[in-house]
Amino acid sequence: MNQTAETRDAAGEPTLTLPASTVLDPAAAPGLRWGVISPGHIGDQFTATAHRATASRVASVVSRSAERAGAFAARHGIERSFDAVEDMLAAGGLDAVYIASPHAQHHALARPVLEAGVPVLVEKAFTLNSGQARELLDLAQRRGVFAMEAMWARFLPQYDVLRQVLASGMLGEIVEVAADHGQSFPEDPAHRMYAPELGGGALLDLGVYPLSFAQMVLGDLTDLAVRGDLTSTGVDAYVALLARGADGGRARLSSTLNARTPTQAVVSGTAGSAHLSGAFFAPGTLTVTLLDGRSASFSHPGAPGDGMAYEIAESARRITAGELESPLMSWYDTLSVMSTMDAVRAELGVVYPGEESA
Ligand SMILES: NC(=O)c1ccc[n+]([C@@H]2O[C@H](COP(=O)([O-])OP(=O)(O)OC[C@H]3O[C@@H](n4cnc5c(N)ncnc54)[C@H](OP(=O)(O)O)[C@@H]3O)[C@@H](O)[C@H]2O)c1
């Protein structure tokens, strides 16, 4: 891991130098042949980014409609299109599969892929609840197959720099992680953000980012205090969470699907703070400010889609090395985040179809 080096300015005063990013060029990662399941908004972005910024290629696509699969394949120059997951798996020739359906369908779509022994990258939220997540990860373990939640923020260069800053102790003892993620979605009961049968609600789609960020910095979250409001469809419209991290420090997080909030994250310690801006989960800027007045920034600008190249490259490197998971978004981390979301939803009374008897 890089160490921070202290330099001096023209007046001889010490300046602050941040560690260099250790993240490798995504274009240099091994190229895999991917299958994409569910060619919606993010499936489109994943495919375009893979083709533009990595050596990976999407070789197959599955939609519930042969027509939509065919149109997506034509748009991206994909060799094969299918209207059933089983047909894509039977055709073979894939190194990995990316699942980009609404959350409620992640579990059912990922299972046959893992059963076929094919590595899988599953969009966030990994599943509807921790029970489904554990079942998929147990299956991955039994089959000896790679699986990872596509929490793309964790693979960005500024996150690598932040993890090094935290490990160096530069910020002192961590007191608080504050993060918010709100976006404005017009009320539409059929939209996946509002529909319980598609895993709707702010928490699983938007709140998962602040929560996963806090878990990365503080460890497992306990001692939860939750407040929120529900939509007319019975999913969470707003959720605020106070928690304590296993490694010390508190989390103060919020999420809503009714308003665009600043989308900032700040880690505050006894010796200074680290601020991720430009939407904290996307390419942007990390600024570290110490109590003694020194400050330094690391910028990694770009369009949100550019950021996805890092998770594609991380998957390709781990899969090629025969590893089952990535330490940057481990199975433990996914289960920890999913368990916290279960607890938050229990407080709010958000229950998805099929969970009633659980
Ligand atoms: N990483 C990121 O930045 C990011 C951003 C946005 C979303 N996401 C995640 O990606 C996933 C999909 O989000 P999205 O915005 O891409 O959604 P979307 O545009 O609605 O696309 C989802 C696709 O899933 C397919 N699908 C399969 N079963 C479905 C069902 N029962 N009902 C509706 N659609 C179904 C549909 O394609 P066919 O009908 O053609 O099969 C649909 O186009 C979510 O888990 C979300 O959290 C990630």
PDBQT file of the ligand as one rigid body, heavy atoms in Angstrom, charges set to zero:
ROOT
HETATM    1  N1  LIG A 401     -24.833   0.588 -11.225  1.00  0.00    +0.000 N 
HETATM    2  C1  LIG A 401     -25.622   1.602 -11.453  1.00  0.00    +0.000 C 
HETATM    3  O1  LIG A 401     -25.205   2.744 -11.604  1.00  0.00    +0.000 OA
HETATM    4  C2  LIG A 401     -27.092   1.357 -11.581  1.00  0.00    +0.000 A 
HETATM    5  C3  LIG A 401     -27.895   2.363 -12.114  1.00  0.00    +0.000 A 
HETATM    6  C4  LIG A 401     -29.228   2.086 -12.296  1.00  0.00    +0.000 A 
HETATM    7  C5  LIG A 401     -29.730   0.861 -11.910  1.00  0.00    +0.000 A 
HETATM    8  N2  LIG A 401     -28.933  -0.084 -11.361  1.00  0.00    +0.000 N 
HETATM    9  C6  LIG A 401     -29.482  -1.393 -10.960  1.00  0.00    +0.000 C 
HETATM   10  O2  LIG A 401     -29.721  -2.140 -12.139  1.00  0.00    +0.000 OA
HETATM   11  C7  LIG A 401     -30.940  -2.871 -12.028  1.00  0.00    +0.000 C 
HETATM   12  C8  LIG A 401     -31.841  -2.491 -13.182  1.00  0.00    +0.000 C 
HETATM   13  O3  LIG A 401     -32.058  -1.105 -13.179  1.00  0.00    +0.000 OA
HETATM   14  P1  LIG A 401     -32.418  -0.324 -14.537  1.00  0.00    +0.000 P 
HETATM   15  O4  LIG A 401     -32.505   1.106 -14.171  1.00  0.00    +0.000 OA
HETATM   16  O5  LIG A 401     -31.513  -0.731 -15.615  1.00  0.00    +0.000 OA
HETATM   17  O6  LIG A 401     -33.895  -0.872 -14.795  1.00  0.00    +0.000 OA
HETATM   18  P2  LIG A 401     -34.695  -0.928 -16.183  1.00  0.00    +0.000 P 
HETATM   19  O7  LIG A 401     -34.205   0.120 -17.114  1.00  0.00    +0.000 OA
HETATM   20  O8  LIG A 401     -36.127  -0.976 -15.800  1.00  0.00    +0.000 OA
HETATM   21  O9  LIG A 401     -34.246  -2.321 -16.818  1.00  0.00    +0.000 OA
HETATM   22  C9  LIG A 401     -34.470  -3.526 -16.179  1.00  0.00    +0.000 C 
HETATM   23  C10 LIG A 401     -34.703  -4.606 -17.224  1.00  0.00    +0.000 C 
HETATM   24  O10 LIG A 401     -34.963  -5.805 -16.531  1.00  0.00    +0.000 OA
HETATM   25  C11 LIG A 401     -35.747  -6.662 -17.370  1.00  0.00    +0.000 C 
HETATM   26  N3  LIG A 401     -36.677  -7.389 -16.511  1.00  0.00    +0.000 N 
HETATM   27  C12 LIG A 401     -36.553  -8.692 -16.169  1.00  0.00    +0.000 A 
HETATM   28  N4  LIG A 401     -37.560  -9.068 -15.390  1.00  0.00    +0.000 NA
HETATM   29  C13 LIG A 401     -38.341  -8.006 -15.222  1.00  0.00    +0.000 A 
HETATM   30  C14 LIG A 401     -39.569  -7.802 -14.539  1.00  0.00    +0.000 A 
HETATM   31  N5  LIG A 401     -40.190  -8.784 -13.867  1.00  0.00    +0.000 N 
HETATM   32  N6  LIG A 401     -40.116  -6.588 -14.614  1.00  0.00    +0.000 NA
HETATM   33  C15 LIG A 401     -39.513  -5.578 -15.274  1.00  0.00    +0.000 A 
HETATM   34  N7  LIG A 401     -38.340  -5.727 -15.956  1.00  0.00    +0.000 NA
HETATM   35  C16 LIG A 401     -37.771  -6.934 -15.918  1.00  0.00    +0.000 A 
HETATM   36  C17 LIG A 401     -36.393  -5.765 -18.404  1.00  0.00    +0.000 C 
HETATM   37  O11 LIG A 401     -35.857  -6.157 -19.663  1.00  0.00    +0.000 OA
HETATM   38  P3  LIG A 401     -36.663  -7.220 -20.587  1.00  0.00    +0.000 P 
HETATM   39  O12 LIG A 401     -38.115  -6.989 -20.350  1.00  0.00    +0.000 OA
HETATM   40  O13 LIG A 401     -36.211  -6.856 -21.953  1.00  0.00    +0.000 OA
HETATM   41  O14 LIG A 401     -36.210  -8.568 -20.136  1.00  0.00    +0.000 OA
HETATM   42  C18 LIG A 401     -35.907  -4.370 -18.114  1.00  0.00    +0.000 C 
HETATM   43  O15 LIG A 401     -35.535  -3.634 -19.241  1.00  0.00    +0.000 OA
HETATM   44  C19 LIG A 401     -31.494  -2.567 -10.643  1.00  0.00    +0.000 C 
HETATM   45  O16 LIG A 401     -31.150  -3.599  -9.758  1.00  0.00    +0.000 OA
HETATM   46  C20 LIG A 401     -30.810  -1.268 -10.250  1.00  0.00    +0.000 C 
HETATM   47  O17 LIG A 401     -30.588  -1.119  -8.859  1.00  0.00    +0.000 OA
HETATM   48  C21 LIG A 401     -27.619   0.143 -11.221  1.00  0.00    +0.000 A 
ENDROOT
TORSDOF 0
